[in-house]
């Protein structure tokens, strides 16, 4: 159930819609290479976790520059298993942000630990490191920053505090596959980083995720515990190396990636940098087109960093609009433009609000963003016509209601 919000006055579009054919938000850029790789995988007869997953893991490990990379069926699984590898469990606390998707905090709850929220900087929409010290208790085990929209969090400050207090750092890098922080790739900055390959992400496997870590023992645990806690995976048991008996070493989970998914990922990864250039071009076109509107466009990249440009989020200036954010979303839909909301702060959702007793104003930065944020289509698949339609629709709606 979504958090309750005051209803907006009903507003109607004017004139002919910008688009007759609806532009879906987050449609992936898939090409023939992926299709043929999937077909070849199906014809091979090996469609579970096997050689394509192993190849994708190695390709991704090299791209990130991490000693270890383990493919899983989601970023949620990656977060869960990383915390288990770190020893997070009942009685522990993990500090994270409420301005994120539910999976970030849900994974903490799944370990039996308690999520502890700190607010975000409204400009960057990332964790505010100055608030971390005040959130620490004797039960704090880990810090889980989120690289929101693809912008690297302030990892120097976060890591420094973690070192002082002997804490684990696990990054939610679901948005940040291409991100770079002070010359180092996200995925090499902490004890573990967790990536998402969901259908709307920059690198798509339909569903899927990856963990990178410098710790060999963590890598072994994550790989083992992601496939029932077995000592040998099916590829090792049934391949031409000969049958090998397995042992159950941990009551693990069914979190493995399949070769069908990895077949997509292999080619998506190969085109990732090329696609990033297209998203940058779209981003810059949006920036130029919206400068005179009652909105705040995304902040520029910090020096020495690279933004992965996963989400292009507008913050609506509600003081200069006569409609709410939700009304703007509905009007854009009627103009044929799909949008997203990233995110409604977790402390405003029923489970986290009621379970932990959060007041609506507990995290003012996250609440501010929750009421104003609107994500526009941003994909390498967008044509120039698509981009101009988005721009025309946004300008039409906002200029009418400012």
C-alpha positions, 0 to 999 in steps of 0.5 A: 500500500502506497503512503497516503498523500493529499489528493490533487485537484483534477487537471486536464490536458489542453489540445492535442497530446504531444504523442499518440504512441505512449513513450514507456519510461525506462525501455531498455536498449536491446540489439540483435547481438543479445537476441542471438546470444539468448538463442544460442544459449537456448540451443546449447541446452544449458540455460541455468547457471553455467558458462555464460554466467561465468563469462559475464562475471569475469567480464564485469570483474574486469570492467569494474577492476575488482578482484571478485564479482559474483552474479545473482538474480537481483541487487536485492539478493546482492545486498542480502548476501553481502550483509550475511558475508559481513556477519550482519544479523539480529541485534545489529544496526545498519545505517542507510538512507530513506531516500531509496528503493524499498530493497535497500532497507528490506535487505537489512530487515531480511538479515534480522538487523535494524535499518537506521536512517540518516537524511540526504543532501537535497542537492546531491540526493545522497547520504549526508555524511555529517549525520552519520556520527549521530546515528552510531550506537554500540549496535552499529555494524555497517553503513550502506550508502546509496549512489542515487541516480548514478551519482557517487556518494561521498565515499571519502567521508563515509569510509573515514568514519567507518574506519574510525569505528570499525564498521563495514561499508557496503554500497548500494550501486544499483544505479551506478554501474558506470560511476567513478569516484576520485579516479576509482570505479564504484565497486572498488571503494568499499567492502562490497558493492551491489549492482542491479541489471533490472529492465530499467537499468543502464545494463539490462539482464531483465532481472539480475545483480552482481556483487564486487568485493576485494575479500576472497572469503566474502566472495566464496560465501556469497557465491555459495550462499546464493545457490542453496549453500551448496559446496558445488554448483550445477555447472561443476556437478554436471559439466564434462569435468565429471559428477561431483557430490555436493555438501550443504555448508549453509542454509542458503538461498535461490539467488543464482543468475541464469545463462539466459540472463547472462547472455543479455548481460555479456553484450549489454556490458560490451556496449555500456560505454557507447550507451553512456555517451548517448545518455549524456547527450540526452541529459545535456539536451534536457538541461538546456531545455528546462533552464527557464522552467520552475524546476531544479535540474540535477546538480553537476558532477562533483570534481573527480567523479563520473555520474552514471546518469541512470536517472534524470530527476527534476525537482518541481518548484511547487511554490511556483506551480498550481498543481502537485507533482502527482498531477504533473505526472498524470498530465505528462501521461496524458501527453504520451510521456511515461515518467517515474518517481524516485522515490517516496521516502521509506519512512513515509511508507506504512511498514517503516513508518509504523514499525519504527515510529517515524514521523513524517518530518523525521527526515526533511530532506528525503520528505522534500524530495519525495514531494517534488521528484519526477524522473524523465525517460533516459535511455540509449534507446531514445530517438531524437524525436523521443527526446524532443517529445519529452521536452515539448510535453514537460514545457507544455505542462509546466508553463501552463501551470506556473 
